[in-house]
Amino acid sequence: MKSKRRNVTGGCPVMNFPDRVETLDFSDGYNASLMKKFIQEGRWGIGGYLEKRTGMYTAPQYENRRNIHMGVDIWAPAEEPVFSPLPGQIIYKDFHDQPGNYGGTMVLEHRMQGESLYALYGHLSKDSVGAAGIGKNLKAGEQLARLGDWRENGNWQPHLHLQLSLHDPGKADMPGVVAADQLETAKLNYPDPKILIGDWYS
């Protein structure tokens, strides 16, 4: 894991970032012990869109070939609140409990420039997802959930996986990582989350 520290000005529309956040890079590998220490120290990190991640996705569903990340991750302590960055409606929710999966997951439908944009919020706490109502309309800045801990979010250290889709996914799921031969099509379907949350990572 490589990281660089930078100052963040203003507030993040999807989470309450502290003043200083690290941009994380897992292209050289993922170390679960280091990430555990990172979170225990109360540090925050962000990054990941189109990053090819080495040795990170070992669960069977990744077929030893899917490792290019199609969303952005915001690493932060468990129970941190997650907010709707735009007005949106909760259209799907689920709890994906197998190792390596999303844990608590919601999909919101947002509107941007008159078009629907679907946003998956993954690795949420089970109880906050359970309390959310399908069809609920959220205002911009309204809390939608909290981050789950490692025991309920696929055994990952706490973080938000935010992924966008131009098409209705039909369920509370999207392929968070894809294989190299799927990448060009995936980029057309799953745009960079910067279009929703701004340039909070590099």
VOBA-1610 file (N, C-alpha, C; in pm, whole numbers, padded with zeros to 5 digits, always signed):
BEGIN
Met+00084-00119+00000Met+00000+00000+00000Met+00087+00124+00000Lys+00064+00214-00093Lys+00129+00344-00095Lys+00027+00449-00055Ser+00074+00552+00012Ser-00018+00658+00049Ser+00052+00792+00043Lys-00025+00896+00024Lys+00027+01032+00037Lys-00074+01112+00114Arg-00025+01198+00200Arg-00113+01278+00285Arg-00135+01414+00220Arg-00259+01460+00227Arg-00289+01592+00172Arg-00394+01658+00259Asn-00403+01786+00248Asn-00505+01861+00321Asn-00633+01865+00241Val-00744+01856+00308Val-00875+01864+00244Val-00941+01993+00291Thr-00989+02072+00197Thr-01057+02195+00234Thr-01206+02177+00210Gly-01287+02240+00292Gly-01431+02226+00277Gly-01479+02094+00334Gly-01597+02053+00297Gly-01655+01929+00347Gly-01688+01836+00233Cys-01671+01708+00256Cys-01706+01609+00155Cys-01857+01588+00157Pro-01922+01587+00042Pro-02067+01576+00043Pro-02119+01437+00079Val-02035+01335+00083Val-02082+01200+00112Val-02040+01152+00251Met-01933+01210+00307Met-01890+01179+00443Met-01829+01304+00505Asn-01817+01304+00636Asn-01754+01415+00707Asn-01604+01392+00716Phe-01533+01429+00610Phe-01388+01412+00611Phe-01324+01499+00720Pro-01218+01447+00783Pro-01138+01534+00869Pro-01054+01628+00781Asp-00974+01713+00845Asp-00894+01809+00770Asp-00787+01744+00682Arg-00736+01629+00726Arg-00629+01564+00650Arg-00669+01421+00616Val-00651+01386+00489Val-00691+01256+00438Val-00578+01203+00350Glu-00556+01073+00353Glu-00451+01013+00271Glu-00510+00952+00144Thr-00444+00975+00033Thr-00480+00908-00091Thr-00408+00773-00092Leu-00484+00664-00097Leu-00428+00530-00088Leu-00417+00466-00225Asp-00315+00383-00241Asp-00286+00316-00367Asp-00256+00170-00336Phe-00344+00080-00383Phe-00325-00063-00360Phe-00273-00136-00484Ser-00221-00062-00581Ser-00173-00127-00703Ser-00051-00215-00677Asp+00020-00189-00568Asp+00135-00272-00532Asp+00100-00380-00430Gly-00027-00388-00392Gly-00067-00491-00297Gly-00148-00436-00182Tyr-00220-00526-00118Tyr-00307-00492-00005Tyr-00262-00572+00116Asn-00239-00505+00226Asn-00197-00570+00349Asn-00305-00548+00454Ala-00377-00654+00489Ala-00490-00642+00582Ala-00444-00593+00719Ser-00328-00636+00764Ser-00278-00594+00895Ser-00248-00445+00897Leu-00189-00394+00790Leu-00159-00252+00782Leu-00288-00170+00779Met-00389-00220+00707Met-00514-00146+00702Met-00585-00146+00837Lys-00575-00257+00910Lys-00632-00262+01044Lys-00567-00156+01133Lys-00434-00147+01127Lys-00362-00048+01206Lys-00400+00094+01161Phe-00413+00114+01032Phe-00451+00243+00975Phe-00583+00291+01036Ile-00683+00201+01037Ile-00814+00237+01090Ile-00809+00255+01241Gln-00736+00169+01311Gln-00727+00181+01457Gln-00664+00313+01499Glu-00578+00368+01415Glu-00514+00496+01444Glu-00606+00615+01413Gly-00725+00585+01361Gly-00820+00691+01331Gly-00790+00767+01203Arg-00707+00710+01117Arg-00672+00775+00992Arg-00782+00752+00887Trp-00787+00841+00790Trp-00882+00832+00680Trp-00805+00822+00549Gly-00861+00746+00454Gly-00799+00734+00323Gly-00903+00731+00214Ile-00861+00762+00092Ile-00954+00763-00021Ile-00878+00728-00148Gly-00948+00667-00242Gly-00889+00639-00373Gly-00945+00513-00434Gly-00901+00486-00556Gly-00929+00355-00612Gly-00994+00343-00747Tyr-01053+00447-00808Tyr-01124+00426-00935Tyr-01027+00382-01044Leu-01058+00270-01109Leu-00980+00206-01216Leu-00844+00156-01170Glu-00824+00147-01040Glu-00697+00096-00989Glu-00692-00056-01001Lys-00584-00106-01058Lys-00562-00251-01065Lys-00493-00293-00936Arg-00563-00374-00856Arg-00518-00405-00722Arg-00462-00546-00713Thr-00341-00555-00666Thr-00271-00683-00660Thr-00303-00757-00531Gly-00343-00883-00542Gly-00359-00970-00426Gly-00466-00928-00328Met-00562-00849-00371Met-00662-00797-00279Met-00792-00877-00282Tyr-00829-00928-00398Tyr-00958-00993-00415Tyr-00938-01144-00431Thr-00939-01212-00318Thr-00908-01355-00316Thr-01029-01444-00293Ala-01144-01385-00264Ala-01266-01464-00243Ala-01308-01530-00374Pro-01378-01644-00366Pro-01411-01721-00488Pro-01487-01641-00594Gln-01571-01545-00554Gln-01651-01472-00653Gln-01566-01388-00748Tyr-01441-01366-00713Tyr-01355-01285-00800Tyr-01281-01368-00905Glu-01292-01498-00898Glu-01246-01591-01003Glu-01097-01577-01036Asn-01021-01523-00942Asn-00877-01502-00963Asn-00846-01417-01085Arg-00942-01332-01127Arg-00916-01248-01244Arg-00975-01108-01232Arg-01072-01089-01147Arg-01134-00957-01133Arg-01059-00876-01028Asn-00991-00771-01070Asn-00911-00692-00975Asn-00899-00544-01012Ile-00979-00495-01108Ile-00976-00354-01144Ile-01097-00286-01081His-01071-00191-00994His-01173-00134-00906His-01258-00031-00980Met-01391-00047-00972Met-01482+00037-01049Met-01552+00144-00965Gly-01512+00159-00841Gly-01568+00263-00756Gly-01456+00338-00687Val-01493+00411-00584Val-01396+00477-00498Val-01420+00429-00356Asp-01312+00411-00281Asp-01321+00369-00142Asp-01285+00486-00051Ile-01362+00502+00055Ile-01330+00599+00160Ile-01312+00521+00289Trp-01186+00507+00332Trp-01152+00428+00451Trp-01163+00518+00573Ala-01240+00473+00671Ala-01270+00556+00788Ala-01317+00464+00900Pro-01321+00514+01023Pro-01366+00430+01134Pro-01511+00383+01118Ala-01540+00267+01172Ala-01678+00215+01172Ala-01770+00313+01243Glu-01896+00312+01200Glu-02003+00396+01253Glu-01999+00540+01204Glu-01900+00576+01123Glu-01903+00711+01064Glu-02027+00723+00975Pro-02094+00838+00978Pro-02215+00853+00897Pro-02184+00872+00748Val-02277+00826+00667Val-02271+00840+00521Val-02394+00921+00479Phe-02372+01018+00391Phe-02478+01110+00353Phe-02509+01099+00204Ser-02629+01137+00169Ser-02668+01145+00029Ser-02614+01276-00028Pro-02525+01271-00127Pro-02466+01395-00179Pro-02561+01478-00264Leu-02667+01417-00313Leu-02771+01484-00391Leu-02906+01433-00342Pro-03014+01502-00376Pro-03144+01440-00350Pro-03150+01303-00419Gly-03208+01207-00353Gly-03214+01073-00410Gly-03319+00987-00342Gln-03348+00875-00405Gln-03445+00781-00352Gln-03378+00646-00333Ile-03401+00585-00216Ile-03350+00450-00192Ile-03434+00353-00275Ile-03371+00284-00369Ile-03448+00193-00455Ile-03415+00046-00428Tyr-03299+00017-00374Tyr-03263-00121-00340Tyr-03178-00121-00214Lys-03191-00228-00136Lys-03101-00249-00024Lys-03087-00399-00002Asp-02974-00440+00056Asp-02950-00582+00080Asp-02836-00594+00179Phe-02815-00717+00225Phe-02701-00748+00312Phe-02629-00867+00251His-02511-00840+00194His-02431-00944+00127His-02326-00994+00228Asp-02356-01108+00290Asp-02276-01147+00406Asp-02158-01239+00378Gln-02134-01278+00251Gln-02021-01368+00229Gln-01889-01292+00235Pro-01780-01361+00272Pro-01649-01296+00281Pro-01612-01228+00149Gly-01557-01108+00160Gly-01513-01034+00043Gly-01622-00955-00026Asn-01745-00961+00026Asn-01854-00890-00039Asn-01881-00756+00030Tyr-01994-00693-00002Tyr-02024-00558+00041Tyr-02081-00545+00181Gly-02132-00653+00241Gly-02207-00635+00364Gly-02331-00554+00336Gly-02361-00459+00424Gly-02479-00374+00404Gly-02463-00285+00282Thr-02566-00284+00198Thr-02558-00216+00068Thr-02690-00145+00038Met-02679-00024-00015Met-02794+00049-00066Met-02763+00103-00205Val-02867+00113-00287Val-02857+00183-00414Val-02959+00296-00413Leu-02911+00415-00442Leu-02996+00533-00454Leu-03004+00575-00600Glu-03120+00623-00639Glu-03134+00686-00770Glu-03128+00837-00750His-03028+00898-00812His-03012+01043-00810His-03047+01097-00949Arg-03067+01226-00956Arg-03090+01292-01085Arg-02981+01396-01106Met-02916+01388-01221Met-02815+01487-01259Met-02845+01533-01401Gln-02864+01660-01417Gln-02891+01719-01549Gln-03007+01647-01618Gly-03109+01614-01539Gly-03229+01553-01593Gly-03220+01405-01620Glu-03107+01344-01589Glu-03088+01201-01614Glu-03072+01126-01482Ser-03114+00999-01481Ser-03096+00915-01363Ser-02951+00870-01351Leu-02901+00872-01230Leu-02769+00821-01198Leu-02785+00732-01075Tyr-02738+00610-01083Tyr-02757+00513-00976Tyr-02627+00500-00897Ala-02636+00513-00766Ala-02519+00511-00680Ala-02530+00399-00579Leu-02429+00312-00577Leu-02421+00205-00478Leu-02334+00252-00363Tyr-02386+00234-00241Tyr-02314+00264-00118Tyr-02295+00131-00045Gly-02172+00082-00041Gly-02146-00051+00015Gly-02062-00046+00141His-02066-00157+00218His-01994-00175+00344His-02057-00093+00456Leu-02189-00085+00453Leu-02265-00013+00555Leu-02299-00107+00670Ser-02334-00048+00784Ser-02371-00131+00899Ser-02506-00199+00872Lys-02519-00320+00923Lys-02640-00398+00900Lys-02762-00329+00958Asp-02749-00272+01078Asp-02867-00211+01140Asp-02910-00084+01069Ser-02815-00005+01018Ser-02855+00118+00950Ser-02920+00088+00815Val-02876-00020+00749Val-02941-00061+00625Val-03081-00116+00656Gly-03091-00193+00763Gly-03220-00248+00801Gly-03323-00142+00834Ala-03277-00029+00888Ala-03369+00078+00927Ala-03413+00164+00808Ala-03343+00151+00696Ala-03375+00234+00579Ala-03495+00177+00504Gly-03580+00265+00457Gly-03701+00220+00387Gly-03687+00233+00236Ile-03718+00124+00165Ile-03722+00131+00019Ile-03825+00237-00022Gly-03787+00321-00117Gly-03875+00427-00162Gly-03858+00558-00087Lys-03778+00558+00020Lys-03758+00681+00096Lys-03682+00782+00012Asn-03730+00905+00015Asn-03662+01015-00054Asn-03572+01088+00044Leu-03447+01109+00003Leu-03350+01177+00086Leu-03315+01312+00026Lys-03297+01410+00112Lys-03249+01541+00069Lys-03097+01538+00057Ala-03040+01628-00019Ala-02895+01641-00024Ala-02842+01670+00115Gly-02744+01595+00157Gly-02686+01612+00290Gly-02753+01533+00399Glu-02861+01462+00368Glu-02930+01382+00469Glu-02856+01249+00490Gln-02845+01207+00615Gln-02776+01082+00645Gln-02856+00964+00594Leu-02787+00872+00526Leu-02854+00752+00478Leu-02814+00627+00555Ala-02694+00626+00615Ala-02648+00504+00683Ala-02522+00536+00762Arg-02462+00430+00818Arg-02331+00439+00883Arg-02243+00326+00831Leu-02112+00345+00843Leu-02019+00240+00802Leu-02028+00120+00897Gly-02017+00001+00841Gly-02012-00119+00922Gly-01869-00153+00962Asp-01854-00239+01061Asp-01720-00284+01097Asp-01687-00413+01021Trp-01565-00463+01042Trp-01516-00575+00961Trp-01602-00701+00977Arg-01670-00716+01090Arg-01748-00837+01113Arg-01875-00842+01030Glu-01916-00728+00975Glu-02042-00724+00901Glu-02029-00664+00761Asn-01907-00644+00714Asn-01895-00587+00580Asn-01801-00667+00490Gly-01809-00799+00502Gly-01729-00885+00416Gly-01588-00909+00466Asn-01562-00882+00593Asn-01430-00896+00656Asn-01330-00790+00610Trp-01378-00682+00547Trp-01291-00570+00514Trp-01282-00474+00632Gln-01171-00403+00641Gln-01165-00294+00737Gln-01267-00187+00695Pro-01319-00109+00789Pro-01429-00018+00758Pro-01397+00080+00645His-01486+00087+00551His-01476+00186+00443His-01608+00190+00367Leu-01627+00298+00294Leu-01740+00311+00204Leu-01693+00281+00063His-01761+00188-00004His-01741+00169-00148His-01854+00244-00217Leu-01817+00345-00293Leu-01914+00424-00368Leu-01893+00398-00517Gln-01997+00353-00583Gln-01988+00321-00726Gln-02111+00374-00798Leu-02089+00428-00916Leu-02198+00484-00996Leu-02228+00396-01115Ser-02353+00399-01157Ser-02396+00330-01278Ser-02490+00420-01357Leu-02474+00418-01488Leu-02565+00492-01575Leu-02693+00415-01602His-02695+00288-01562His-02809+00201-01587His-02860+00145-01455Asp-02989+00125-01445Asp-03050+00067-01326Asp-02995-00074-01306Pro-02927-00100-01192Pro-02869-00233-01173Pro-02972-00341-01141Gly-03095-00303-01106Gly-03200-00399-01080Gly-03195-00464-00943Lys-03092-00434-00865Lys-03075-00491-00731Lys-02968-00412-00659Ala-02949-00442-00532Ala-02848-00374-00452Ala-02712-00437-00473Asp-02663-00430-00595Asp-02535-00491-00628Asp-02483-00431-00759Met-02352-00421-00770Met-02281-00389-00892Met-02147-00459-00884Pro-02085-00494-00997Pro-01953-00556-00991Pro-01848-00453-00949Gly-01804-00461-00824Gly-01709-00363-00771Gly-01573-00369-00836Val-01536-00484-00886Val-01412-00501-00961Val-01441-00585-01085Val-01366-00559-01191Val-01384-00632-01316Val-01249-00683-01365Ala-01254-00777-01458Ala-01133-00828-01522Ala-01091-00735-01635Ala-00968-00750-01678Ala-00914-00662-01782Ala-00996-00668-01911Asp-01046-00787-01946Asp-01123-00798-02071Asp-01264-00741-02058Gln-01305-00701-01938Gln-01435-00640-01915Gln-01426-00488-01898Leu-01306-00436-01895Leu-01284-00298-01851Leu-01346-00195-01943Glu-01330-00206-02073Glu-01380-00102-02162Glu-01531-00088-02154Thr-01601-00200-02149Thr-01747-00194-02133Thr-01783-00139-01996Ala-01710-00181-01892Ala-01739-00136-01755Ala-01722+00015-01742Lys-01622+00072-01807Lys-01601+00216-01798Lys-01718+00294-01857Leu-01784+00237-01956Leu-01900+00303-02015Leu-02021+00298-01922Asn-02030+00192-01842Asn-02145+00174-01752Asn-02125+00237-01615Tyr-02000+00238-01568Tyr-01969+00280-01430Tyr-01873+00398-01432Pro-01924+00519-01439Pro-01835+00636-01450Pro-01763+00667-01320Asp-01663+00751-01331Asp-01584+00794-01216Asp-01675+00866-01116Pro-01673+00824-00988Pro-01757+00891-00887Pro-01726+01039-00868Lys-01618+01088-00924Lys-01590+01232-00915Lys-01706+01316-00969Ile-01780+01263-01064Ile-01890+01342-01120Ile-01999+01365-01017Leu-02001+01284-00913Leu-02102+01299-00807Leu-02046+01372-00686Ile-01924+01337-00644Ile-01873+01389-00517Ile-01761+01491-00533Gly-01719+01518-00656Gly-01613+01614-00676Gly-01475+01549-00671Asp-01373+01630-00688Asp-01236+01581-00703Asp-01169+01564-00566Trp-01214+01460-00496Trp-01162+01435-00360Trp-01047+01336-00357Tyr-01006+01286-00470Tyr-00897+01189-00474Tyr-00826+01202-00608Ser-00707+01146-00616Ser-00631+01155-00740Ser-00582+01017-00780
//
